[in-house]
Amino acid sequence: MIKTVKVMLIPNNVQRTKMFQYAGAARFAYNWALAKEKENYEKGGKFISDSELRKEFTRLRNSDEYAWLQSISNNVTKQAIKDACTAYKNFFKGLQRYPRFKLKKKSTPRFYQDNVKIQFSDTHVKFEGFSSSRKVNKQKLNWVRLAEHGRIPTDAKYMNPRISFDGLNWWISVCIEFPDCKKSLNTDGIGIDLGVKDLAICSDTNKYKNINKSQSVKELEKRKRRLQRSVSRKYEQNKEKGKYCKTHNIVKNEILLLKVNHRLTNIRKNYLNQTTSEIVNRKPRFICIEDLNVSGMMKNRHLSKAVQNQGFFEFRKQLEYKCNAEGIQLIVADRFYPSSKLCNCCGRIKKDLKLSDRTYRCECGNVIDRDFQAALNLKDYGEQFAS
């Protein structure tokens, strides 16, 4: 079983500068390869393989005009060219959109490290080419400090190490192969109904609240709105001849706004991780969830922000990989299955059920919370397809 581990880096100023140089070189190599492929296609030529482009880029790298590439690890630019060729090939296979050139202002700074030459200790990671000097004090420049100690095993086989910058911090993500662990599961299953009032209501009576209604998140949202208004006012005040002028105070406020945004994202993602882990750790035989039309729900201007903040897609994605790791069957109910409108006692479907009706009342005398009944119906749906 292959897992991806992502850890924040704590580089010093010199290492941070080298990382931005590596990311810039990777962006340059990607754009160069994409331009070559595009130019060749317009002339009626066939697809250029990444091996041919890498050989040509090596000759370009050794020229006087591009001597600055000599200070960059060769594996960084080679992998960027390979990524560009893969993206170009996937477009013609119909797997993705046409690849675009990466802009310095808009693209995320990121680069690749060789999976053979990269090294990990409990506290640091060694990058290739940060310092070519053999002196001990200079060699220390290659070792970048990790924010979490002992998170990445030191004696494992690493795959696809990637370093990226999120606007505030540098991160390293690496794939590691772990042994499969089969655990005994319970005989019972769980149905989960996702909603806006509460994040998840389970058929075993467990309920998980909406974290966005907590006081800490509300205070951060309030601070975010004030910072957004402050930045907008400063842009308008410093407008000159129809163009916006970015001042140092605007940069400071934008950094503060970015920190608040990251804080909100981390709180929501951490809560989703805790919720999904708690559900999976109960070791059910199967888990049944509904296939929500999130893009359709986002078109409702009254609910779009609440739906977006809940993170339904992230919830499902986390459940999928955690269920695969534990050997639990994840069943996704049909999108048009009436989980909320179906009576769990008599099987009648209440077609006139509104979103504002939080209590389900049936002609057979069944009075129950609509979300809990939806979870029970999803559990019954899962029993039909559970293996």
N, C-alpha and C positions, 0 to 999 in steps of 0.2 A: 504494500500500500504506500503510495507516494503522497506526502503532505507538503504544503508550502508554509514556511516559517518566515515571518516578516518582523524585523527588529529595527528600532530607530538607532541612528548613528550619532555620535557626539564628536565631530571632527574639530581640530583646531583651525585657525585662520588659513594656514598654508594648505592644509588638506582640503578645506572647503574650496579654496581657489582652484586646486587641481581637479576637484570633482566637477566644477563648472566648466573647466577646460575640456575634460573628457566628454561631458555632455554636449558641448558645442561641437567637438570633433565628430561625435556620433551623428549629430544632426546634419552636419556638412556632408558626411559620407552617405547618409540616407538620401538626402536631396540630390547629390551628385549621381547616385545609382538610378534614382527614379527619373532624372532628366535624361540619362543615357538610354534607358528603356523606352521612354516616350519618344525621343528623337529617332531611335531605331525603328519603332513601330510606324511613325509617320512616313519614313522612307520606304516602307514595305518590307523591312527585314524581319527575321524570326526573333523569337525570344532569346535574349542574351543570358547565359547561365551566370550564376553568382561567382563561380570559379574564374571565369574569364574577366568579369568586372573587377574581382579582387586582384588579379594579376596586373590589370591596367592601373588600378588605384595604387599599387605598390610602386610602379614606375612614376606615377604622378607624385607620390609621397617623397621620392628620392630627388625630385627636381628642386631647383633653387627657389622657385616661386612659392612652393608649399613646404618649405623647410620647417615651418612651425609644427607640422604633423609629426616630426621626428620625436618630439617630446611626449607624444601620446602613445599609449600601448597599442600595438598593431591589432590585437584581438578586439579592441573596442570598435575600430572602424570596419574590420572584416565582418563582425556580426551585424553591424548597422546595414552594410550592403546586402547581407543575406536576408535581413528582415525586409528590406525594400523589395527584393526580388520575390520573396514569398508573398508579400502583400499584392504585388503586381500580378503574380500568377493566380492568386486566389480571386482576384477581380474577374478574370476571364473564365474561371470555373464557376462563377456565380455565388461565391461564398461571402463576399463583402463588397462594399462600394469601392469606387475608384480611389486609389491612395492619393492623398494630397501632400504637397510639400509642407514640411514642418517650419513654422515661423518661430523666430526667437521670442517674440512677445507672448505668443499664445500656446505653443507646445510645451509639454511637461519636460523639464530637463531629466534625462535618464541615459544610462549607458550599461554595457554588459561587461562582465569579468569572466575570464577563462575559468571553467569549472575545475580544471586540473591544477592550475597554479594558485587559486585562491586558498587561503588557510584560515582556520578559526581556532581561537583559544577561548577560554571561558569568559574573557573580558574584552578581547579585541578581534578584529578581522584584518588580514593582511591583503592589501591590494597590490596589483602588479604595475610597476613603472612609476610610482609616485616619487621614488628616489633611486637613481642608478648608482649612487656612490656606495662603496663597500665599507665605509666607516660606520661604526656601530651607532653613533649618535645620529647619523644621517639615515640609517636603515630604519630607525624608529618612526620615520615619517610615513613608512608604508603601513604601519599598524594603526588602524582607526578604532577608537573606543566604541564599544557597544553599550547602549543604554540599559539592556537587560542582560545580566550575567548568567551563563550556563543554559541559555535558552536553545542555542544551536549546538548539537553534538559535535565533538571535535574529531571523532573517528568514523565519520559517515562518508558516503559518496554523495557529492553535491551535483545538482543539475540546474542549469539555467539561472545562475546568479545575476540579479538585476538590481541596480542602484537607481533610485528615483528621488526627486525633490518635490515636496508638496506645497512649496511657498514659504514654509517656515523651517522644516527639518528635512534631513536626508534619511532615507530608509534603505535597507537591504532586504531583498526577498530571495529565498533560495528553496529549491525543491529537494526533499530528503526522503529516502525510502525507509519506511518503518515496517517491522514484521506485522502480519495480520494477526489480530486477536479475536477469537470467537468466544462469546460469552453466552451464558444461558439466558433465555428470554422468558418473560411471563406468557401465560396463555391468553391474556386479555389484550385487546387493542384499544387505541385512543382515537377519538374523532376531535378535530380542532376547528373551531369557527373563528375566523379573524374578523375584526371589526374596528370601528373608530372610537366607540365609547370605551371599550376595553380592547387591549391588543389581541388577546386570545382567550377563548373559553373552551375548556376541555370537557370531554364527556365523563371524566372521573371527578367532576365537581371542582377541579382546580381552575382558578381564574387569575389572569395576569393583567394588571392595570395598565392604563395608558400613561407612559412615562412623560409624555408631553404635557400632561395636566399637573405635574409636580411643581412645587414652588421654585426649585432650583432652575428648571428649564424655563419657566415663565420669566424669571428674573433675567436669565441670559438672553431670551428673546426680546425683552424690553431694552436691554443694553444694546443689542444688535440693531434694533430699529433706530435708537438714538444716534449710534455711530453712523449708520447709513444716511440719516438726515444731515449729520454734521459734515460728512464727506461731500454730499451733494451741494450743501450751502457754500463750502469752501471752493468747489469747482466753479460755481456761478460767480462768486466774488472775484476770482482771479481770471475771469474770462477776458481775453484780449483779442480784439479784431476777429471775433467770431470763433476763436480757438481757445480750448481749455488749456490752462497752464498748471502743471503739477508742481506744487511747492513742497518743502520739507514737512510742513505740518500735515499736508494731505497724505504724504507717504507714511507718516507716523500713525495717523488715524486709520489708514488702510491696513497697516500691519496689525493694529488692535482689532479691527474688524475681522481680519483673517484668523486671528487667535480665537475670537469668540465663535466663529463659524466652525473651526476645528473642534473646539470644546463641545459644542452642541452635537456635532457628528459623532464624536467619541462616546458621549453619554448615550446616545440612541443606539449605536452599534454595540456597545458593551452590554446594554440591557437586552438586546436581541440575542447576544451570545449567551448570557446568563439564562434567559428564558428557554431557548432551544436546548441548551445543555441539561437543564433541569428536567425537561420533558423526555429527552433521550435517555437520561440516567435512570428513569423509572423502568427501563427495559421492556417496553410493550412488544407484543408480537408484531403489530403493524401500527402505522400512524396514517390516518386519512385526513387530508386537507382539501379545500375547495380550490378550483381553478378560477381565480378572480380575474376579471377583465379590468385590470388596473388602468390601462390607457383610456378606457371608456369612463371609468370613475373619475379620472382626472379632468374630464370635460365639464364636470359639474363645478361651477365656480364657487359654490358654497362649501364644497367638501374637498376641493382639490388640494389645498394646503394641508389639511388634516390627514388625507390619504398619503400624501408624499412624505410627511413626517413619520408616519407609522412604519414605513419600510417593509411593505408586504413582500416584495421581490427578494429582499435581503433575508427575510425570515424563511422563505421557502428555500433559498439557496443554501442557507446554513443547515436547515433540516435535511436536505438532500445529502450533503457530504458527511454529516454526523451519523445519519442512518446507515449510509454505506460503510462507515468505519465500524459500526457496532453490529452490522448484520440485520438491521431492522428493515422491514418492507415498508416503503413509503408509497401510498396510494393517493393519486390525485383524482378527485371526483370530477365528473363531467361538468363543464361550465354551466349547462342548463339544468342541472339537477336541482330541484326546488327544496333545498335543505331547510330554509326558513319557513316556507309556506306549507310544508308537509307535516301533518299531525302524526306524532310518534305513537299515538294510541290506536286510532281508527284508520289512519292512512288517507284521510281526506286532504285535498289541496285547497288552501284558502287563497284564491286568486286576487282578492281585493285587499291583501295585507299591505299596509303602508310602512314606510321606513320609520315613521313616528310612532307606530304601534310597537312598544317595547315588550308587551305581554301578549302572548298568543292565547286566544280564547276560541275553543272549538265547540261545535254543536254537541259533541259527545260528552262534554263536561270537562275536558282537559284544559286546565289553566296553568301555563308554564312560561318562564322567561324565553323569549324567542331565540336568543343566542344560545342558551343551553340546549334547547330543543334541536337547533341546527347541528350542534355538536353530537347529540345522540343520533340524529339521522345520518350524519357522516360516518359515525361508527358502524351503524347498520349497513351502510353502503360498502364500507371497507370489509365487513365480514363476508360479503358476496364474492369479492375478488381476492381476498387474502389466500395465499398458498400455504 
